[in-house]
Amino acid sequence: MIGALIGDIVGSVYEHRRIKTTSFPLFSAHSRFTDDSVLTIAVADAILHGRAYADSLKVYARMYPNAGYGFNFFQWVFSEGTEAYGSWGNGSAMRVSPVGYAFSSLEDVLFEAKKSAEVTHNHREGIKGAQAVASCILLARNGHTKDEMKAFVEEQFGYDLKRTCSEIRPNYSFDVSCQGSVPESIICFLESDDIVGAVRNAVSLGGDSDTMACIAGSIAEAFYKKIPRDVVESAKACLTPHLRGILEEFETQYGIFEAFD
């Protein structure tokens, strides 16, 4: 799960200052966690402690109200009920990574990804985006090759993964839809050599940088299983003690990555 948070924090600087290059500082004084990290940890907390996804998302968003949520989600968070609002946005995909790490069968991962998404994102594209990301994480955990992962996602979800980052980058713009950002985020992972490369690719497209890097980073962690220690520590330093505590509890139970110097 730390891969998702690394991507979010690295991408946070470039969400409103979009760039078209992979050459940029990973961390700066302006790096911060956003709603992507908060809601990813909310899903992890729900899994760890048996909470309903909707309840955990609301608790965390109210605890960190200034993390940069979308308008509809923010309205939902402070509403009385928990009725979903039909979103096809990429929020369902950026928060789903704990599902891919905590469940061990494809059937369970698809079910839980749908369950975690549909409390807000009950549009078919919102559900599909979450399922695609969680499935990639499970396949990567289980040692599948990139070609096998690519073929599965194209067949199961109908995403076009034949493009390259170089082909996408010139004309790509900010897109918060699952259908317009999840395939591109997966491609950023497929073209990478390590987790840092996946995050750099995602930021370099010049789109919804924190969310796309969050998605690419979450899959890359599962596939490469190694992350530079300084990158892990820099990301953790941006978290509150509370968020860091839930992250470390989840990593203790479900984590697979190894930090290296």
Secondary structure by P-SEA (a helix, b strand, c coil): caaaaaaaaaacccccccccccccccccccccccaaaaaaaaaaaaaaccccaaaaaaaaaaacccccccaaaaaaaaccccccccccccccccccaaaaaccccaaaaaaaaaaacccccccaaaaaaaaaaaaaaaaaaacccaaaaaaaaaaacccccccccccccccccccccccccaaaaaaaaaacccaaaaaaaaaacccaaaaaaaaaaaaaaaacccccaaaaaaaaaaccaaaaaaaaaaaaccccccccc
